[in-house]
Amino acid sequence: MSVAFTKEESAETASETLLPDRPISPHPNLVTETGLQALQTQLQQAREAYEAAQAIDDVNEKRRQSAVPLRDARYLTERLRTAQLIAGPASNDVVAFGSTVTFSRADGRVQTYRIVGEDEADPKAGSISFVSPVAKSLMGKAVGDVVGAGAQEIEVLAIV
């Protein structure tokens, strides 16, 4: 059947259904146990959303509702395939992947973050990616160490 006889507006529908893949980070895919479980849960949710979309009768709406879950499932499948589970730090002597570190900034702010994988990072919830500038500067440091320069200095106060 010709496109002229369908309800689909091809350019509009194509932009809604042919989504580009989510970018995959070039960094190693390090994950905590919690991060690994979150990826597995998100993949299951994407699969369920895709299956729900497949039950829609209208072809165009089915495509629209399937696009995001399908893209997310591809991304999450790849992230799970490349995930490298890192056990929690063996000690709290130095900052490591999985550590929760409290530090003070030169402006007087005191902040606490857990250093986690990229997909798990959520600064508002108290976690930052191991590839973030702050985490990179803190890795391997001990309580009392000062890192950075000038107004960007931070001092490690506690490691849990």
One Martini backbone bead per residue (centre of mass of N, CA, C, O) as a GRO file, in nm:
protein
  160
    1MET     BB    1   0.098   0.035   0.020
    2SER     BB    2   0.070   0.353   0.006
    3VAL     BB    3   0.145   0.629   0.194
    4ALA     BB    4  -0.107   0.795   0.097
    5PHE     BB    5  -0.307   0.564   0.255
    6THR     BB    6  -0.200   0.667   0.524
    7LYS     BB    7  -0.174   0.823   0.848
    8GLU     BB    8   0.118   0.863   0.806
    9GLU     BB    9   0.375   1.087   0.890
   10SER     BB   10   0.678   1.013   0.800
   11ALA     BB   11   0.865   1.229   0.925
   12GLU     BB   12   0.742   1.235   1.207
   13THR     BB   13   0.752   0.930   1.271
   14ALA     BB   14   1.051   0.886   1.224
   15SER     BB   15   1.148   1.082   1.454
   16GLU     BB   16   0.992   0.897   1.678
   17THR     BB   17   1.117   0.590   1.584
   18LEU     BB   18   1.426   0.683   1.493
   19LEU     BB   19   1.638   0.648   1.724
   20PRO     BB   20   1.918   0.714   1.857
   21ASP     BB   21   2.162   0.596   2.013
   22ARG     BB   22   2.299   0.566   2.300
   23PRO     BB   23   2.575   0.660   2.435
   24ILE     BB   24   2.893   0.513   2.476
   25SER     BB   25   3.131   0.490   2.681
   26PRO     BB   26   3.493   0.478   2.679
   27HIS     BB   27   3.485   0.372   2.950
   28PRO     BB   28   3.492   0.173   3.184
   29ASN     BB   29   3.232  -0.054   3.319
   30LEU     BB   30   3.193   0.027   3.621
   31VAL     BB   31   3.042  -0.155   3.905
   32THR     BB   32   2.824  -0.198   4.138
   33GLU     BB   33   2.596  -0.388   4.277
   34THR     BB   34   2.375  -0.172   4.257
   35GLY     BB   35   2.427  -0.097   3.959
   36LEU     BB   36   2.369  -0.374   3.839
   37GLN     BB   37   2.078  -0.397   3.941
   38ALA     BB   38   1.976  -0.142   3.796
   39LEU     BB   39   2.027  -0.239   3.507
   40GLN     BB   40   1.843  -0.488   3.524
   41THR     BB   41   1.582  -0.334   3.591
   42GLN     BB   42   1.580  -0.144   3.343
   43LEU     BB   43   1.567  -0.369   3.133
   44GLN     BB   44   1.300  -0.489   3.226
   45GLN     BB   45   1.135  -0.228   3.186
   46ALA     BB   46   1.189  -0.201   2.882
   47ARG     BB   47   1.063  -0.471   2.801
   48GLU     BB   48   0.780  -0.413   2.916
   49ALA     BB   49   0.725  -0.158   2.746
   50TYR     BB   50   0.750  -0.300   2.475
   51GLU     BB   51   0.527  -0.511   2.516
   52ALA     BB   52   0.301  -0.304   2.559
   53ALA     BB   53   0.330  -0.171   2.276
   54GLN     BB   54   0.258  -0.436   2.110
   55ALA     BB   55  -0.063  -0.411   2.199
   56ILE     BB   56  -0.102  -0.199   1.999
   57ASP     BB   57  -0.296  -0.138   1.719
   58ASP     BB   58  -0.167   0.112   1.629
   59VAL     BB   59   0.104   0.139   1.437
   60ASN     BB   60   0.213   0.423   1.503
   61GLU     BB   61   0.188   0.404   1.811
   62LYS     BB   62   0.363   0.155   1.844
   63ARG     BB   63   0.621   0.288   1.742
   64ARG     BB   64   0.635   0.519   1.946
   65GLN     BB   65   0.622   0.332   2.211
   66SER     BB   66   0.886   0.153   2.120
   67ALA     BB   67   1.140   0.331   2.082
   68VAL     BB   68   1.258   0.378   2.368
   69PRO     BB   69   1.271   0.085   2.479
   70LEU     BB   70   1.452  -0.021   2.251
   71ARG     BB   71   1.690   0.165   2.294
   72ASP     BB   72   1.735   0.098   2.596
   73ALA     BB   73   1.784  -0.206   2.559
   74ARG     BB   74   2.041  -0.180   2.394
   75TYR     BB   75   2.205  -0.024   2.601
   76LEU     BB   76   2.172  -0.214   2.853
   77THR     BB   77   2.287  -0.467   2.724
   78GLU     BB   78   2.570  -0.348   2.681
   79ARG     BB   79   2.627  -0.266   2.979
   80LEU     BB   80   2.604  -0.557   3.087
   81ARG     BB   81   2.819  -0.690   2.906
   82THR     BB   82   3.056  -0.467   3.018
   83ALA     BB   83   3.044  -0.522   3.305
   84GLN     BB   84   3.245  -0.439   3.607
   85LEU     BB   85   3.263  -0.581   3.898
   86ILE     BB   86   3.314  -0.400   4.204
   87ALA     BB   87   3.426  -0.424   4.493
   88GLY     BB   88   3.444  -0.311   4.774
   89PRO     BB   89   3.638  -0.168   4.978
   90ALA     BB   90   3.874  -0.301   5.200
   91SER     BB   91   3.928   0.002   5.285
   92ASN     BB   92   3.950   0.345   5.451
   93ASP     BB   93   4.234   0.480   5.380
   94VAL     BB   94   4.139   0.514   5.077
   95VAL     BB   95   4.024   0.624   4.791
   96ALA     BB   96   3.767   0.440   4.615
   97PHE     BB   97   3.581   0.242   4.458
   98GLY     BB   98   3.283   0.286   4.661
   99SER     BB   99   3.339   0.521   4.816
  100THR     BB  100   3.277   0.738   5.090
  101VAL     BB  101   3.325   1.095   5.069
  102THR     BB  102   3.446   1.359   5.270
  103PHE     BB  103   3.457   1.714   5.188
  104SER     BB  104   3.630   2.023   5.158
  105ARG     BB  105   3.605   2.342   5.055
  106ALA     BB  106   3.734   2.658   5.021
  107ASP     BB  107   3.426   2.782   5.069
  108GLY     BB  108   3.318   2.559   5.313
  109ARG     BB  109   3.207   2.325   5.185
  110VAL     BB  110   3.037   2.017   5.258
  111GLN     BB  111   3.086   1.692   5.107
  112THR     BB  112   2.906   1.385   4.999
  113TYR     BB  113   3.035   1.093   4.819
  114ARG     BB  114   2.987   0.833   4.597
  115ILE     BB  115   3.186   0.613   4.411
  116VAL     BB  116   3.084   0.534   4.078
  117GLY     BB  117   2.931   0.460   3.811
  118GLU     BB  118   2.794   0.618   3.544
  119ASP     BB  119   2.492   0.501   3.566
  120GLU     BB  120   2.475   0.562   3.892
  121ALA     BB  121   2.512   0.851   3.883
  122ASP     BB  122   2.391   1.107   4.142
  123PRO     BB  123   2.446   1.396   4.288
  124LYS     BB  124   2.168   1.447   4.433
  125ALA     BB  125   2.210   1.140   4.576
  126GLY     BB  126   2.540   1.106   4.639
  127SER     BB  127   2.673   1.048   4.341
  128ILE     BB  128   2.976   0.974   4.155
  129SER     BB  129   3.181   0.945   3.904
  130PHE     BB  130   3.498   0.810   3.846
  131VAL     BB  131   3.532   1.033   3.591
  132SER     BB  132   3.523   1.263   3.755
  133PRO     BB  133   3.716   1.515   3.860
  134VAL     BB  134   3.681   1.471   4.165
  135ALA     BB  135   3.728   1.166   4.176
  136LYS     BB  136   4.007   1.163   4.047
  137SER     BB  137   4.140   1.344   4.273
  138LEU     BB  138   4.062   1.138   4.519
  139MET     BB  139   4.201   0.903   4.430
  140GLY     BB  140   4.420   0.770   4.680
  141LYS     BB  141   4.331   0.931   4.914
  142ALA     BB  142   4.351   1.070   5.239
  143VAL     BB  143   4.304   1.176   5.530
  144GLY     BB  144   4.403   1.527   5.489
  145ASP     BB  145   4.411   1.559   5.205
  146VAL     BB  146   4.510   1.785   4.941
  147VAL     BB  147   4.341   1.898   4.649
  148GLY     BB  148   4.450   2.099   4.414
  149ALA     BB  149   4.402   2.460   4.336
  150GLY     BB  150   4.333   2.706   4.516
  151ALA     BB  151   3.989   2.740   4.496
  152GLN     BB  152   3.991   2.406   4.426
  153GLU     BB  153   4.031   2.302   4.698
  154ILE     BB  154   4.041   1.978   4.868
  155GLU     BB  155   3.946   1.803   5.172
  156VAL     BB  156   3.983   1.514   5.338
  157LEU     BB  157   3.771   1.392   5.608
  158ALA     BB  158   3.624   1.116   5.495
  159ILE     BB  159   3.606   0.744   5.491
  160VAL     BB  160   3.355   0.472   5.397
   0.00000   0.00000   0.00000
